[in-house]
Amino acid sequence: MNSLAVEVAGLVMRYGEATAVDGLSLAVEPGTVTAVLGPNGAGKTTTIETCEGYRRPQTGTVRVLGLDPVRDAVQLRPRVGVMLQSGGAWSASYPHEMLRYVARLYADPLDVDALIDRLGLGGIGRTPYRRLSGGQQQRLALATALVGRPELVFLDEPTAGLDPQARRATWELVEELRASGVTVVLTTHFMDEVERLADWVHVLDHGRLIASGSPKSLTSDGAENTLRVDGPAGIDVSGLIAALPAGTQVVEQTPGQYLVSGAIDAALLHAVTGWFAAEGVLLDGIGVRRRTLEDVFLDLTGRELRS
Ligand SMILES: Nc1ncnc2c1ncn2[C@@H]1O[C@H](COP(=O)(O)OP(=O)(O)OP(=O)(O)O)[C@@H](O)[C@H]1O
């Protein structure tokens, strides 16, 4: 049976007068890495915590592996791994002891020493949790979420505050999880992380779903790429504009750097280089700049800061 790993339908969550999640419906296919994106305060953590069973839906329903995260918590616990944004550890405990303790709660845990090594936590065995650096605490939280070999893991900003090496180690772990069929739901603010890891993306804003799709479909949907041309400064490009299809724009953004925007395709590239050749101009460089997920995200959610 190919039922959904997570199904959120019509979820509404309020904190007093404030609506954090506003009629949200979304699904997570099993075996995928699904990223939940959104500006600060969009309702991601509230949604994820409801899926984890920490909050009861006020309106709407949430199903996780076909079960109710609150009512069926006992059945779900061994099947679902959870990495919280912060907390969840005893401050005086030692990391390795804590991980071994958690591992013993599961029927078939991962090898704790191997996991400690993978996450570069080998040297911190005698440091109490409260004295670990933020990045070490993050990695320990990830190890705790994975040690029970879950079918589904929720990772809330798994690489926030990590150094580049630890980020990469985390990405590799997530890729291995997907390869072994584990479903991963993650929130993040790093678009490069999403482009590298996610099969599917849900974009939230103001507690609502505003876009869904694969990173590729989101970046190519109705998107216009741009062409960047580097050459001598101060060229009169009015003749170039006249030679290109109607609607194509050419501006000299900074001296010697021209940006061509419109429907960029192979014929247009040819026409641009042809025009410069006919003018006897040797270009320093030319390249197509594709729309990134960050461009899409900012287009969808705006550029102003969220409170
Ligand atoms: N315990 C709480 N009490 C009151 N308001 C809350 C509480 N938790 C969250 N909120 C509010 O609900 C809204 C959604 O918060 P949530 O943490 O779900 O957003 P988020 O998308 O995870 O944000 P971030 O990217 O900053 O982690 C925000 O406006 C937040 O201030």
The ligand as an SDF file (V2000), in Angstrom:
LIG
                    3D

 31 33  0  0  0  0  0  0  0  0999 V2000
    3.9730   29.1910   22.0030 N   0  0  0  0  0  0  0  0  0  0  0  0
    3.5950   30.2360   21.2700 C   0  0  0  0  0  0  0  0  0  0  0  0
    2.8410   31.2210   21.7790 N   0  0  0  0  0  0  0  0  0  0  0  0
    2.4390   32.2660   21.0390 C   0  0  0  0  0  0  0  0  0  0  0  0
    2.7390   32.4130   19.7380 N   0  0  0  0  0  0  0  0  0  0  0  0
    3.4880   31.4620   19.1680 C   0  0  0  0  0  0  0  0  0  0  0  0
    3.9520   30.3360   19.9050 C   0  0  0  0  0  0  0  0  0  0  0  0
    4.6690   29.5520   19.0580 N   0  0  0  0  0  0  0  0  0  0  0  0
    4.6580   30.1800   17.8670 C   0  0  0  0  0  0  0  0  0  0  0  0
    3.9510   31.3130   17.9180 N   0  0  0  0  0  0  0  0  0  0  0  0
    3.6800   32.2520   16.8060 C   0  0  0  0  0  0  0  0  0  0  0  0
    3.1030   31.5150   15.7520 O   0  0  0  0  0  0  0  0  0  0  0  0
    3.6060   31.9280   14.5030 C   0  0  0  0  0  0  0  0  0  0  0  0
    4.2140   30.7290   13.7680 C   0  0  0  0  0  0  0  0  0  0  0  0
    5.3560   30.3010   14.4810 O   0  0  0  0  0  0  0  0  0  0  0  0
    6.2300   29.0560   14.0260 P   0  0  0  0  0  0  0  0  0  0  0  0
    7.2940   28.8610   15.0760 O   0  0  0  0  0  0  0  0  0  0  0  0
    5.3430   27.9090   13.7360 O   0  0  0  0  0  0  0  0  0  0  0  0
    6.8710   29.6140   12.6720 O   0  0  0  0  0  0  0  0  0  0  0  0
    8.1240   29.0820   11.8240 P   0  0  0  0  0  0  0  0  0  0  0  0
    7.6830   29.1060   10.4230 O   0  0  0  0  0  0  0  0  0  0  0  0
    8.6100   27.7960   12.3700 O   0  0  0  0  0  0  0  0  0  0  0  0
    9.1960   30.2330   12.0780 O   0  0  0  0  0  0  0  0  0  0  0  0
   10.8290   30.1750   12.1360 P   0  0  0  0  0  0  0  0  0  0  0  0
   11.3020   30.1000   10.7180 O   0  0  0  0  0  0  0  0  0  0  0  0
   11.1640   31.4990   12.7410 O   0  0  0  0  0  0  0  0  0  0  0  0
   11.2330   29.0070   12.9780 O   0  0  0  0  0  0  0  0  0  0  0  0
    4.5990   33.0400   14.7920 C   0  0  0  0  0  0  0  0  0  0  0  0
    3.9520   34.2690   14.5990 O   0  0  0  0  0  0  0  0  0  0  0  0
    4.9640   32.8250   16.2410 C   0  0  0  0  0  0  0  0  0  0  0  0
    5.2970   34.0590   16.8340 O   0  0  0  0  0  0  0  0  0  0  0  0
  1  2  1  0
  2  3  1  0
  2  7  2  0
  3  4  2  0
  4  5  1  0
  5  6  2  0
  6  7  1  0
  6 10  1  0
  7  8  1  0
  8  9  2  0
  9 10  1  0
 10 11  1  0
 11 12  1  0
 11 30  1  0
 12 13  1  0
 13 14  1  0
 13 28  1  0
 14 15  1  0
 15 16  1  0
 16 17  2  0
 16 18  1  0
 16 19  1  0
 19 20  1  0
 20 21  2  0
 20 22  1  0
 20 23  1  0
 23 24  1  0
 24 25  2  0
 24 26  1  0
 24 27  1  0
 28 29  1  0
 28 30  1  0
 30 31  1  0
M  END
$$$$
